[in-house]
Amino acid sequence: MIHRLLTVITGQPLVNYIAIAELQPDVVHCIYTPGHGGMEKRLQALIAAAARNLPDVRFELHPVDDPYDSAAVWQIAYELLVGTDDSHWYLNRTAGTEQMRAPLAAAFEKAGLSDQTFFVETEKGQITFARHAWRRESQPFEQGITVKDYFLLHGQVIESGEPVNATEAQLFNDINRLQFDDVIASCKWIQNGRQLAEYDVAAVVNYRLYVFERKKLQAANRYTQQTRDEQDITVRHDIEKLAYTRAIFGGPFGKVYWLLSGGYEPRASMVDRMHALSIHFIQGNELTQLARSPETFGLPARREK
């Protein structure tokens, strides 16, 4: 019996990778639009990430010229379903536009395989199959992904290093005590040999990316190296970097954190901007609770000793 997965390549690569990693099919059939929205690069990044962790999975590609041509999508799917013997099929109903998902679901229904369609529910950490009469059967995620492979899935390269000071080392140790799948320090985003950004700590759990930036800033005075305006520029840079990272790599599920100690108080407009951009701001006495009560900040629980 050959297990086959049918999916649409989309701008959110996680829903495709999770389906492959969790179901581990023999063959992945990818419907994609090579001339639209960088889908060719998304496809190649997916294949590269899968090859590192699931080398036995084979990919078969099915290009579509027009993403709104539902009839063409239905034809590809139905011919695949009726033309393959000794196969067990799955349909990923999470990926792609409605104009592509709907004809795929219709093809599975016509072939009598509607029970083999599923949704990737990243927020809940599970895959849910839509069975007969809308009965739902869910299975929790059992696999995972490393931080480096997470970025590779998005077509990017990172390098890891060591914490550059005691403050960052403490953050790394605190995060490493939590139930993350992978944690790295000094995460550098590299493109064409040039460093685009650096994150103090990056971690993943259940395919969800967490990025942390840690600062220790004293109140500006004649003894500090930076003026208040210079400190504000540093903070604004961190805010924009975290917001950009969440938008590009985190999707709707990624989380970013800015942690502050010292006498510096960010301006109210900066705090408001962090809240507006879904950046978790932790400061002062809250820092001591990070490793003790991580759930308070939307983080995984502590590891059992």
BELKA-V739561 format. One record per helix or strand. SS is the DSSP state (H for helix, E for strand). FROM is the first residue (numbers start at 0). TO is the last residue. If there is no record, write none. Layout:
<<SS | FROM | TO> <SS | FROM | TO>>
This chain:
<<E | 1 | 7> <H | 13 | 22> <E | 26 | 31> <H | 38 | 52> <E | 57 | 62> <H | 69 | 82> <E | 86 | 91> <H | 97 | 109> <H | 113 | 115> <E | 116 | 120> <H | 121 | 123> <E | 125 | 129> <H | 131 | 133> <E | 135 | 139> <H | 146 | 152> <E | 156 | 160> <H | 165 | 175> <E | 177 | 177> <E | 181 | 190> <E | 193 | 204> <E | 207 | 215> <H | 227 | 249> <E | 254 | 260> <H | 267 | 275> <E | 278 | 282> <H | 285 | 288> <H | 293 | 296> <E | 301 | 301>>
